[in-house]
Amino acid sequence: MSDTLSLDLVVTRKPHRCWGCVETFPKGTKMWRHVGKSDGVLFSTYACEPCQAEMNEACRRDPYLADEGFDQGCVRDWRAEAERQVGGGT
């Protein structure tokens, strides 16, 4: 279980990789910075605005996700799964 200490929309001062889609965004990009604590260890992640919106919606649908957190690349994986379902792939 992880605890959120802060979630702020920031303008980055250096390139950062989005936790949700795993894309790298250049400095000067607006991103959500999440600072949290898990098992006594502090961590910080960044998410682009579209990924943060998708993660917020996922938490709204399933509050359990907010307690457990998200795996890196989760939004990328959700989008790929949606593409497979629409395209009829496996």
N, C-alpha and C positions, 0 to 999 in steps of 0.2 A: 504494500500500500504506500502511496506517495502523498505528500501534503504539498499543496500549492502555497508558496510564500508570496509570490507576486506574478501578475500577468499584465504586461504593459505593451502598448504599441510604441515602438521606437523607430528612429531612423538610424540604420546601421552605420558604423564608422569603418567597417571593413567587410569583406565578403563573408557571408554565412550560408550554411546549408540548411534548408528547410527540413524540419523533423518529419513532416507529413509526406512530402513528395520527393524528398532527397535531392532536389535541384539546388544548385548554388546560385545565390543572388548577389549582385555587386553591392559595394558600399553605396550608401545613400538611398537604399531601399527601405520602405516601411515594412517592418516585420513585427510579429508578436514575440516578445521575449518572456519565456516562462522560467521562473526560478522556483525550485522545489526542493524537497527533502524526501529521501527514500532510505529506509533502514539506517537513519542517522547520517547519511551522506548528502551533501548539497549538490545540486546539479542545475544547469542552465541550458535551455534549448531555444531555438528560434523557429517560427513558423510563418510562412507567407500568409497574406490575408485570406486567399481562397481556402487554403488548407485549414487555417484556424476556424473559419466559418464551418467547414465540414466536420471538424472535430467537435465544435460546439453543438452542432445539430445531432451528431452521434450521441453525445452526452445527454442531450435533451430526450432522445428516444430511449436511451438505456443509461440511467444514472450510475449503474455499476461501473461503467467505463471511466467515469470521472475519478473513482477511487483507485482503480487499477492502473490507470495511465494508458498510453498508446505506444505501440512498438514503432521504432523508426521505420519510415516508409509506409505507414498504415494507409494513408490517403492514396498513395500510388497503387497499393494493392487493392484497395476498394474500387478505384477507377478501372483497373485492369479486369477485376471480376465483373464489374458492370458491363464492360465491353464484351467479355466472353459471353455473358448472358444474352445481350442484345444480338450479338453476332451468331449465336448458336454454337460457339466453340466450346471446347472442353478445358 
